[in-house]
Amino acid sequence: MIKVGLVGLGAAAGSIWIPALRELPGVELVAGADPDPTAVGRMARLAPSMAVHQELEHLLEDHRSIDWIVIATPPDTHARLAIQALEAGRHVVCEKPFAPTLAEVDQILAAATRAGRTVAVNHEMPSMPIVAESLRAVASGEHGRLLFAQVWQTLVDPPGGGWRNQGQTMAEFGTHAVDLLVQAFGEVPSAVLAAMPRPDGVVGDPVDLVTLFFSGGRAGHIVLDRLCRGAHKYLELRFDCVEASLRASMGGRASIEVGLDARSRRPRLRLDLAGGGQAWVERASERAVIARNPTSTLAHATGLHVQRIFEQVGRGAEPPGAGRRARDIVRVVQAAYRSAAEGRRVPLAEVD
Ligand SMILES: NC(=O)c1ccc[n+]([C@@H]2O[C@H](COP(=O)([O-])OP(=O)(O)OC[C@H]3O[C@@H](n4cnc5c(N)ncnc54)[C@H](O)[C@@H]3O)[C@@H](O)[C@H]2O)c1
């Protein structure tokens, strides 16, 4: 039995971690920690058997049998809590973004090395069925080489202010988009060019337009849009390969499209029905669905991701989302902010 402690009992704990851990065979969520009594009260209903503490320190002292600590607190607390857990001899799964600065990331990695423990980050998007199948198709080369990719997200600000409304969109959400492009191209980009237009009176970086440059003249483009007040799409993907484009769209879809097939000039009826989103391959107007997500998308993907982390570490192998790889994602995010601030293309080698 793998025993887990959960630090931070807020939105991600309730909607992602508790449902994800509950479904994993051989895994027990033993205890949680959060200083906020409201959060603690909510969790008592969601996970009644979980012991709850106000501080990570007490959780670590009282539950010596816990092997893994999951950190689901605001980003600026990740480094302190991760180091505390590692120094107490526990492995860590940290929510994204790993940490706000590279210096903090390096302190976490050094603590993991000293303790002989693993730290991995919840970059769970590649475990989502629609993304996993798209990445598999790209890696197999069955549609030819990947030439260009786009990741597109619209984001809703949660009500009531808080740490999220400081508007660090690229740092907070860009981590997923960068991770997806790095996975698709199978390498870190050599350079980053970004623009972050900010209308007067809006804080942070509400819009991120970021291009990542990969080997062989290939590129990936990210659009993050926090100004969208229309229907939201949390994630749209497009991988343009030599022979076909792979597309994925997260979120519920229910539509009927009636049209005329461009090639055959015959009438066409297309029915789209997918609770958590779908992926498909397109060649001109021909289209074939290749994967669908379950409705509880993020919890399902996090469950698969963390299960692989536990399995790989159990075998002594590097897990998905490994800290040293997650460090590269933070480098790319920082290169994007530098590029937008200085108005130039930033080689990734500059950010280390
Ligand atoms: N991987 C994903 O898809 C995904 C989705 C949502 C959120 N997240 C990440 O999860 C993290 C948490 O996000 P959230 O939306 O749950 O935030 P939240 O504000 O809803 O919850 C954070 C909780 O952490 C608690 N907390 C703060 N400091 C603490 C400390 N020192 N010890 C223990 N608890 C502490 C707060 O009281 C709060 O209850 C963030 O890093 C966020 O980016 C990831």
The ligand as an SDF file (V2000), in Angstrom:
LIG
                    3D

 44 48  0  0  0  0  0  0  0  0999 V2000
   -2.6010   20.2890  -12.6150 N   0  0  0  0  0  0  0  0  0  0  0  0
   -3.7450   20.9420  -12.7890 C   0  0  0  0  0  0  0  0  0  0  0  0
   -4.4550   20.7090  -13.7530 O   0  0  0  0  0  0  0  0  0  0  0  0
   -4.1520   21.9770  -11.7660 C   0  0  0  0  0  0  0  0  0  0  0  0
   -5.4690   22.4210  -11.6970 C   0  0  0  0  0  0  0  0  0  0  0  0
   -5.8040   23.3420  -10.6960 C   0  0  0  0  0  0  0  0  0  0  0  0
   -4.8220   23.8160   -9.8450 C   0  0  0  0  0  0  0  0  0  0  0  0
   -3.5420   23.3830   -9.9710 N   0  0  0  0  0  0  0  0  0  0  0  0
   -2.4800   23.8640   -9.0850 C   0  0  0  0  0  0  0  0  0  0  0  0
   -2.7360   23.4190   -7.7470 O   0  0  0  0  0  0  0  0  0  0  0  0
   -2.2430   24.3860   -6.8230 C   0  0  0  0  0  0  0  0  0  0  0  0
   -3.3960   24.7950   -5.8950 C   0  0  0  0  0  0  0  0  0  0  0  0
   -4.4140   25.3860   -6.6550 O   0  0  0  0  0  0  0  0  0  0  0  0
   -5.9000   25.5540   -6.0710 P   0  0  0  0  0  0  0  0  0  0  0  0
   -6.7230   26.0030   -7.2140 O   0  0  0  0  0  0  0  0  0  0  0  0
   -6.2810   24.3350   -5.3110 O   0  0  0  0  0  0  0  0  0  0  0  0
   -5.6910   26.7640   -5.0560 O   0  0  0  0  0  0  0  0  0  0  0  0
   -6.6400   27.1230   -3.8220 P   0  0  0  0  0  0  0  0  0  0  0  0
   -6.2840   28.5120   -3.4620 O   0  0  0  0  0  0  0  0  0  0  0  0
   -8.0540   26.7600   -4.1280 O   0  0  0  0  0  0  0  0  0  0  0  0
   -6.1730   26.1090   -2.6610 O   0  0  0  0  0  0  0  0  0  0  0  0
   -4.8940   26.1760   -2.0750 C   0  0  0  0  0  0  0  0  0  0  0  0
   -5.0280   25.6880   -0.6330 C   0  0  0  0  0  0  0  0  0  0  0  0
   -3.7130   25.6430   -0.0690 O   0  0  0  0  0  0  0  0  0  0  0  0
   -3.8240   26.0710    1.2920 C   0  0  0  0  0  0  0  0  0  0  0  0
   -2.5110   26.4870    1.7820 N   0  0  0  0  0  0  0  0  0  0  0  0
   -1.8680   27.6510    1.5700 C   0  0  0  0  0  0  0  0  0  0  0  0
   -0.6670   27.6330    2.2110 N   0  0  0  0  0  0  0  0  0  0  0  0
   -0.5670   26.4200    2.8060 C   0  0  0  0  0  0  0  0  0  0  0  0
    0.4310   25.7990    3.6250 C   0  0  0  0  0  0  0  0  0  0  0  0
    1.5790   26.4240    3.9130 N   0  0  0  0  0  0  0  0  0  0  0  0
    0.2120   24.5350    4.0760 N   0  0  0  0  0  0  0  0  0  0  0  0
   -0.9380   23.8890    3.7940 C   0  0  0  0  0  0  0  0  0  0  0  0
   -1.9290   24.4330    3.0330 N   0  0  0  0  0  0  0  0  0  0  0  0
   -1.7430   25.6850    2.5500 C   0  0  0  0  0  0  0  0  0  0  0  0
   -4.8500   27.1970    1.2370 C   0  0  0  0  0  0  0  0  0  0  0  0
   -5.4010   27.4390    2.5350 O   0  0  0  0  0  0  0  0  0  0  0  0
   -5.8740   26.6330    0.2610 C   0  0  0  0  0  0  0  0  0  0  0  0
   -6.8840   25.8950    0.9170 O   0  0  0  0  0  0  0  0  0  0  0  0
   -1.6710   25.5240   -7.6590 C   0  0  0  0  0  0  0  0  0  0  0  0
   -0.2850   25.3470   -7.8200 O   0  0  0  0  0  0  0  0  0  0  0  0
   -2.4000   25.3750   -8.9890 C   0  0  0  0  0  0  0  0  0  0  0  0
   -1.6670   25.9020  -10.0790 O   0  0  0  0  0  0  0  0  0  0  0  0
   -3.2020   22.4580  -10.9030 C   0  0  0  0  0  0  0  0  0  0  0  0
  1  2  1  0
  2  3  2  0
  2  4  1  0
  4  5  1  0
  4 44  2  0
  5  6  2  0
  6  7  1  0
  7  8  2  0
  8  9  1  0
  8 44  1  0
  9 10  1  0
  9 42  1  0
 10 11  1  0
 11 12  1  0
 11 40  1  0
 12 13  1  0
 13 14  1  0
 14 15  2  0
 14 16  1  0
 14 17  1  0
 17 18  1  0
 18 19  2  0
 18 20  1  0
 18 21  1  0
 21 22  1  0
 22 23  1  0
 23 24  1  0
 23 38  1  0
 24 25  1  0
 25 26  1  0
 25 36  1  0
 26 27  1  0
 26 35  1  0
 27 28  2  0
 28 29  1  0
 29 30  1  0
 29 35  2  0
 30 31  1  0
 30 32  2  0
 32 33  1  0
 33 34  2  0
 34 35  1  0
 36 37  1  0
 36 38  1  0
 38 39  1  0
 40 41  1  0
 40 42  1  0
 42 43  1  0
M  CHG  2   8   1  16  -1
M  END
$$$$
